[in-house]
Amino acid sequence: MWDSQFEGLLRQAVPSLSSGAIDPAEDLQNAGLDSMASVELLLQIEAAYDIVIPDEALTQQTFTTPCTLWGVVAPLIGARSIPSP
């Protein structure tokens, strides 16, 4: 589903995630991701993947679960590798 780099960043931002496989539907707020940690995670993701997450994607919904967050990040990573005309 997502790569190990994303998983590492997510585990760093939410230390309470289980050491096993991360549940794609796990509620990140219930797991301890607060607004400050969300901003830090956002900055780390942008730096790690050399992307910019657009302002319109910066919603609480984006940070609800690992799956919703990856759903925003993955297309941006793919778009980065497409050469400009």
N, CA, C and O atoms as a GROMACS GRO file, in nm:
protein
  340
    1MET      N    1   0.083  -0.119   0.000
    1MET     CA    2   0.000   0.000   0.000
    1MET      C    3   0.088   0.126   0.000
    1MET      O    4   0.085   0.202  -0.097
    2TRP      N    5   0.165   0.149   0.104
    2TRP     CA    6   0.258   0.262   0.109
    2TRP      C    7   0.398   0.210   0.129
    2TRP      O    8   0.418   0.091   0.157
    3ASP      N    9   0.496   0.298   0.115
    3ASP     CA   10   0.634   0.254   0.126
    3ASP      C   11   0.685   0.264   0.270
    3ASP      O   12   0.619   0.319   0.358
    4SER      N   13   0.803   0.210   0.291
    4SER     CA   14   0.859   0.205   0.427
    4SER      C   15   0.895   0.344   0.479
    4SER      O   16   0.892   0.368   0.600
    5GLN      N   17   0.928   0.436   0.391
    5GLN     CA   18   0.960   0.572   0.434
    5GLN      C   19   0.837   0.639   0.495
    5GLN      O   20   0.846   0.703   0.600
    6PHE      N   21   0.723   0.626   0.429
    6PHE     CA   22   0.598   0.682   0.481
    6PHE      C   23   0.565   0.619   0.616
    6PHE      O   24   0.528   0.688   0.710
    7GLU      N   25   0.578   0.488   0.623
    7GLU     CA   26   0.549   0.419   0.749
    7GLU      C   27   0.640   0.467   0.861
    7GLU      O   28   0.595   0.486   0.974
    8GLY      N   29   0.766   0.487   0.832
    8GLY     CA   30   0.860   0.536   0.932
    8GLY      C   31   0.823   0.675   0.982
    8GLY      O   32   0.828   0.702   1.102
    9LEU      N   33   0.786   0.763   0.889
    9LEU     CA   34   0.745   0.899   0.927
    9LEU      C   35   0.618   0.895   1.012
    9LEU      O   36   0.605   0.969   1.109
   10LEU      N   37   0.526   0.808   0.974
   10LEU     CA   38   0.401   0.794   1.048
   10LEU      C   39   0.427   0.742   1.189
   10LEU      O   40   0.370   0.792   1.286
   11ARG      N   41   0.512   0.643   1.201
   11ARG     CA   42   0.545   0.588   1.334
   11ARG      C   43   0.617   0.691   1.421
   11ARG      O   44   0.596   0.695   1.542
   12GLN      N   45   0.699   0.773   1.361
   12GLN     CA   46   0.769   0.878   1.435
   12GLN      C   47   0.669   0.982   1.487
   12GLN      O   48   0.682   1.031   1.599
   13ALA      N   49   0.570   1.016   1.406
   13ALA     CA   50   0.471   1.117   1.444
   13ALA      C   51   0.370   1.063   1.544
   13ALA      O   52   0.317   1.137   1.627
   14VAL      N   53   0.342   0.933   1.536
   14VAL     CA   54   0.242   0.869   1.623
   14VAL      C   55   0.307   0.748   1.689
   14VAL      O   56   0.285   0.634   1.646
   15PRO      N   57   0.386   0.771   1.793
   15PRO     CA   58   0.460   0.661   1.858
   15PRO      C   59   0.371   0.551   1.915
   15PRO      O   60   0.418   0.439   1.937
   16SER      N   61   0.245   0.581   1.939
   16SER     CA   62   0.157   0.480   1.999
   16SER      C   63   0.108   0.376   1.899
   16SER      O   64   0.040   0.281   1.938
   17LEU      N   65   0.140   0.391   1.770
   17LEU     CA   66   0.100   0.289   1.672
   17LEU      C   67   0.166   0.157   1.708
   17LEU      O   68   0.280   0.154   1.754
   18SER      N   69   0.095   0.049   1.686
   18SER     CA   70   0.148  -0.082   1.721
   18SER      C   71   0.274  -0.112   1.641
   18SER      O   72   0.295  -0.057   1.533
   19SER      N   73   0.358  -0.199   1.695
   19SER     CA   74   0.483  -0.233   1.629
   19SER      C   75   0.461  -0.326   1.510
   19SER      O   76   0.550  -0.344   1.427
   20GLY      N   77   0.343  -0.384   1.502
   20GLY     CA   78   0.310  -0.470   1.388
   20GLY      C   79   0.266  -0.387   1.269
   20GLY      O   80   0.297  -0.268   1.259
   21ALA      N   81   0.195  -0.451   1.180
   21ALA     CA   82   0.145  -0.381   1.061
   21ALA      C   83   0.049  -0.270   1.103
   21ALA      O   84  -0.033  -0.288   1.193
   22ILE      N   85   0.060  -0.157   1.038
   22ILE     CA   86  -0.030  -0.045   1.066
   22ILE      C   87  -0.162  -0.070   0.996
   22ILE      O   88  -0.165  -0.102   0.877
   23ASP      N   89  -0.270  -0.056   1.069
   23ASP     CA   90  -0.404  -0.069   1.013
   23ASP      C   91  -0.432   0.054   0.927
   23ASP      O   92  -0.428   0.166   0.977
   24PRO      N   93  -0.458   0.036   0.797
   24PRO     CA   94  -0.482   0.150   0.709
   24PRO      C   95  -0.600   0.236   0.754
   24PRO      O   96  -0.606   0.355   0.720
   25ALA      N   97  -0.693   0.178   0.828
   25ALA     CA   98  -0.813   0.250   0.872
   25ALA      C   99  -0.802   0.302   1.016
   25ALA      O  100  -0.901   0.352   1.070
   26GLU      N  101  -0.685   0.289   1.078
   26GLU     CA  102  -0.671   0.334   1.217
   26GLU      C  103  -0.692   0.484   1.228
   26GLU      O  104  -0.638   0.561   1.148
   27ASP      N  105  -0.770   0.525   1.326
   27ASP     CA  106  -0.796   0.668   1.349
   27ASP      C  107  -0.672   0.731   1.410
   27ASP      O  108  -0.636   0.700   1.524
   28LEU      N  109  -0.607   0.818   1.335
   28LEU     CA  110  -0.481   0.875   1.380
   28LEU      C  111  -0.499   0.971   1.498
   28LEU      O  112  -0.411   0.979   1.584
   29GLN      N  113  -0.610   1.043   1.502
   29GLN     CA  114  -0.633   1.131   1.617
   29GLN      C  115  -0.650   1.050   1.744
   29GLN      O  116  -0.595   1.087   1.849
   30ASN      N  117  -0.724   0.941   1.737
   30ASN     CA  118  -0.739   0.854   1.855
   30ASN      C  119  -0.607   0.790   1.894
   30ASN      O  120  -0.586   0.757   2.011
   31ALA      N  121  -0.518   0.773   1.798
   31ALA     CA  122  -0.387   0.713   1.825
   31ALA      C  123  -0.288   0.816   1.880
   31ALA      O  124  -0.177   0.781   1.919
   32GLY      N  125  -0.328   0.944   1.882
   32GLY     CA  126  -0.242   1.046   1.943
   32GLY      C  127  -0.189   1.153   1.849
   32GLY      O  128  -0.108   1.235   1.892
   33LEU      N  129  -0.231   1.154   1.724
   33LEU     CA  130  -0.185   1.258   1.631
   33LEU      C  131  -0.264   1.386   1.656
   33LEU      O  132  -0.380   1.396   1.618
   34ASP      N  133  -0.200   1.482   1.721
   34ASP     CA  134  -0.266   1.610   1.746
   34ASP      C  135  -0.228   1.710   1.636
   34ASP      O  136  -0.156   1.674   1.542
   35SER      N  137  -0.276   1.833   1.647
   35SER     CA  138  -0.253   1.931   1.540
   35SER      C  139  -0.105   1.963   1.522
   35SER      O  140  -0.058   1.977   1.409
   36MET      N  141  -0.031   1.974   1.631
   36MET     CA  142   0.112   2.003   1.620
   36MET      C  143   0.186   1.888   1.551
   36MET      O  144   0.272   1.910   1.466
   37ALA      N  145   0.153   1.766   1.589
   37ALA     CA  146   0.216   1.649   1.527
   37ALA      C  147   0.176   1.638   1.380
   37ALA      O  148   0.256   1.593   1.298
   38SER      N  149   0.054   1.678   1.346
   38SER     CA  150   0.010   1.676   1.207
   38SER      C  151   0.094   1.770   1.122
   38SER      O  152   0.135   1.735   1.011
   39VAL      N  153   0.120   1.890   1.174
   39VAL     CA  154   0.202   1.987   1.101
   39VAL      C  155   0.344   1.934   1.084
   39VAL      O  156   0.402   1.943   0.975
   40GLU      N  157   0.400   1.878   1.189
   40GLU     CA  158   0.535   1.822   1.181
   40GLU      C  159   0.540   1.707   1.080
   40GLU      O  160   0.634   1.698   1.001
   41LEU      N  161   0.439   1.620   1.083
   41LEU     CA  162   0.433   1.509   0.988
   41LEU      C  163   0.422   1.562   0.845
   41LEU      O  164   0.489   1.511   0.755
   42LEU      N  165   0.340   1.662   0.825
   42LEU     CA  166   0.325   1.724   0.693
   42LEU      C  167   0.460   1.773   0.641
   42LEU      O  168   0.497   1.745   0.527
   43LEU      N  169   0.532   1.847   0.724
   43LEU     CA  170   0.661   1.901   0.683
   43LEU      C  171   0.762   1.790   0.654
   43LEU      O  172   0.840   1.800   0.559
   44GLN      N  173   0.760   1.686   0.734
   44GLN     CA  174   0.852   1.574   0.712
   44GLN      C  175   0.820   1.499   0.583
   44GLN      O  176   0.910   1.459   0.510
   45ILE      N  177   0.691   1.481   0.556
   45ILE     CA  178   0.651   1.413   0.432
   45ILE      C  179   0.692   1.496   0.311
   45ILE      O  180   0.748   1.444   0.215
   46GLU      N  181   0.665   1.627   0.316
   46GLU     CA  182   0.702   1.713   0.204
   46GLU      C  183   0.852   1.710   0.179
   46GLU      O  184   0.896   1.704   0.064
   47ALA      N  185   0.931   1.714   0.284
   47ALA     CA  186   1.076   1.712   0.269
   47ALA      C  187   1.126   1.576   0.219
   47ALA      O  188   1.212   1.569   0.132
   48ALA      N  189   1.071   1.469   0.274
   48ALA     CA  190   1.117   1.335   0.238
   48ALA      C  191   1.089   1.300   0.092
   48ALA      O  192   1.171   1.237   0.026
   49TYR      N  193   0.973   1.343   0.042
   49TYR     CA  194   0.933   1.308  -0.094
   49TYR      C  195   0.954   1.422  -0.194
   49TYR      O  196   0.925   1.406  -0.313
   50ASP      N  197   1.003   1.536  -0.146
   50ASP     CA  198   1.022   1.653  -0.232
   50ASP      C  199   0.893   1.689  -0.305
   50ASP      O  200   0.890   1.704  -0.427
   51ILE      N  201   0.786   1.702  -0.227
   51ILE     CA  202   0.655   1.739  -0.279
   51ILE      C  203   0.601   1.856  -0.197
   51ILE      O  204   0.654   1.890  -0.092
   52VAL      N  205   0.494   1.916  -0.248
   52VAL     CA  206   0.420   2.017  -0.173
   52VAL      C  207   0.275   1.972  -0.171
   52VAL      O  208   0.211   1.958  -0.275
   53ILE      N  209   0.224   1.950  -0.053
   53ILE     CA  210   0.083   1.913  -0.039
   53ILE      C  211   0.002   2.041  -0.051
   53ILE      O  212   0.024   2.135   0.025
   54PRO      N  213  -0.092   2.046  -0.146
   54PRO     CA  214  -0.167   2.170  -0.169
   54PRO      C  215  -0.253   2.210  -0.049
   54PRO      O  216  -0.300   2.125   0.027
   55ASP      N  217  -0.271   2.340  -0.033
   55ASP     CA  218  -0.347   2.392   0.080
   55ASP      C  219  -0.486   2.329   0.090
   55ASP      O  220  -0.533   2.303   0.201
   56GLU      N  221  -0.551   2.305  -0.024
   56GLU     CA  222  -0.686   2.250  -0.020
   56GLU      C  223  -0.690   2.108   0.036
   56GLU      O  224  -0.796   2.060   0.075
   57ALA      N  225  -0.576   2.041   0.041
   57ALA     CA  226  -0.569   1.906   0.098
   57ALA      C  227  -0.537   1.908   0.247
   57ALA      O  228  -0.539   1.804   0.312
   58LEU      N  229  -0.508   2.025   0.301
   58LEU     CA  230  -0.472   2.035   0.443
   58LEU      C  231  -0.596   2.046   0.528
   58LEU      O  232  -0.630   2.152   0.581
   59THR      N  233  -0.664   1.932   0.541
   59THR     CA  234  -0.787   1.925   0.619
   59THR      C  235  -0.774   1.816   0.724
   59THR      O  236  -0.686   1.730   0.717
   60GLN      N  237  -0.862   1.821   0.820
   60GLN     CA  238  -0.863   1.716   0.923
   60GLN      C  239  -0.891   1.581   0.858
   60GLN      O  240  -0.839   1.479   0.903
   61GLN      N  241  -0.972   1.580   0.754
   61GLN     CA  242  -1.005   1.456   0.684
   61GLN      C  243  -0.879   1.388   0.628
   61GLN      O  244  -0.867   1.266   0.633
   62THR      N  245  -0.787   1.466   0.575
   62THR     CA  246  -0.664   1.411   0.519
   62THR      C  247  -0.586   1.331   0.622
   62THR      O  248  -0.527   1.228   0.591
   63PHE      N  249  -0.587   1.380   0.745
   63PHE     CA  250  -0.508   1.318   0.852
   63PHE      C  251  -0.590   1.222   0.938
   63PHE      O  252  -0.550   1.189   1.050
   64THR      N  253  -0.706   1.176   0.888
   64THR     CA  254  -0.792   1.087   0.965
   64THR      C  255  -0.731   0.949   0.984
   64THR      O  256  -0.728   0.896   1.095
   65THR      N  257  -0.681   0.890   0.876
   65THR     CA  258  -0.624   0.755   0.880
   65THR      C  259  -0.496   0.752   0.796
   65THR      O  260  -0.473   0.841   0.715
   66PRO      N  261  -0.414   0.650   0.815
   66PRO     CA  262  -0.298   0.636   0.727
   66PRO      C  263  -0.338   0.628   0.580
   66PRO      O  264  -0.268   0.680   0.493
   67CYS      N  265  -0.449   0.562   0.553
   67CYS     CA  266  -0.495   0.544   0.416
   67CYS      C  267  -0.535   0.677   0.352
   67CYS      O  268  -0.502   0.703   0.236
   68THR      N  269  -0.607   0.763   0.426
   68THR     CA  270  -0.647   0.891   0.369
   68THR      C  271  -0.526   0.981   0.346
   68THR      O  272  -0.521   1.054   0.247
   69LEU      N  273  -0.430   0.977   0.435
   69LEU     CA  274  -0.310   1.057   0.419
   69LEU      C  275  -0.228   1.008   0.299
   69LEU      O  276  -0.184   1.089   0.217
   70TRP      N  277  -0.209   0.878   0.289
   70TRP     CA  278  -0.135   0.823   0.176
   70TRP      C  279  -0.208   0.851   0.045
   70TRP      O  280  -0.145   0.870  -0.059
   71GLY      N  281  -0.341   0.854   0.049
   71GLY     CA  282  -0.420   0.885  -0.070
   71GLY      C  283  -0.393   1.024  -0.125
   71GLY      O  284  -0.410   1.048  -0.244
   72VAL      N  285  -0.350   1.116  -0.040
   72VAL     CA  286  -0.311   1.250  -0.083
   72VAL      C  287  -0.165   1.250  -0.129
   72VAL      O  288  -0.131   1.314  -0.229
   73VAL      N  289  -0.080   1.180  -0.057
   73VAL     CA  290   0.064   1.181  -0.085
   73VAL      C  291   0.099   1.105  -0.213
   73VAL      O  292   0.177   1.154  -0.295
   74ALA      N  293   0.044   0.987  -0.231
   74ALA     CA  294   0.084   0.899  -0.342
   74ALA      C  295   0.070   0.965  -0.480
   74ALA      O  296   0.163   0.955  -0.560
   75PRO      N  297  -0.042   1.031  -0.511
   75PRO     CA  298  -0.051   1.094  -0.643
   75PRO      C  299   0.052   1.206  -0.663
   75PRO      O  300   0.099   1.228  -0.775
   76LEU      N  301   0.086   1.275  -0.556
   76LEU     CA  302   0.186   1.382  -0.566
   76LEU      C  303   0.324   1.325  -0.595
   76LEU      O  304   0.402   1.384  -0.669
   77ILE      N  305   0.353   1.209  -0.538
   77ILE     CA  306   0.481   1.143  -0.565
   77ILE      C  307   0.484   1.100  -0.712
   77ILE      O  308   0.585   1.116  -0.780
   78GLY      N  309   0.373   1.044  -0.758
   78GLY     CA  310   0.365   1.002  -0.898
   78GLY      C  311   0.376   1.119  -0.994
   78GLY      O  312   0.442   1.108  -1.098
   79ALA      N  313   0.312   1.231  -0.961
   79ALA     CA  314   0.317   1.350  -1.047
   79ALA      C  315   0.457   1.407  -1.054
   79ALA      O  316   0.496   1.464  -1.156
   80ARG      N  317   0.533   1.390  -0.948
   80ARG     CA  318   0.670   1.440  -0.943
   80ARG      C  319   0.757   1.372  -1.048
   80ARG      O  320   0.850   1.433  -1.102
   81SER      N  321   0.726   1.246  -1.078
   81SER     CA  322   0.811   1.170  -1.170
   81SER      C  323   0.770   1.185  -1.316
   81SER      O  324   0.835   1.130  -1.405
   82ILE      N  325   0.661   1.260  -1.342
   82ILE     CA  326   0.616   1.280  -1.480
   82ILE      C  327   0.684   1.405  -1.535
   82ILE      O  328   0.669   1.513  -1.478
   83PRO      N  329   0.759   1.393  -1.643
   83PRO     CA  330   0.830   1.510  -1.697
   83PRO      C  331   0.732   1.615  -1.749
   83PRO      O  332   0.626   1.582  -1.802
   84SER      N  333   0.769   1.741  -1.734
   84SER     CA  334   0.688   1.851  -1.786
   84SER      C  335   0.703   1.858  -1.937
   84SER      O  336   0.810   1.830  -1.990
   85PRO      N  337   0.595   1.896  -2.007
   85PRO     CA  338   0.604   1.906  -2.155
   85PRO      C  339   0.689   2.023  -2.198
   85PRO      O  340   0.707   2.045  -2.318
   0.00000   0.00000   0.00000
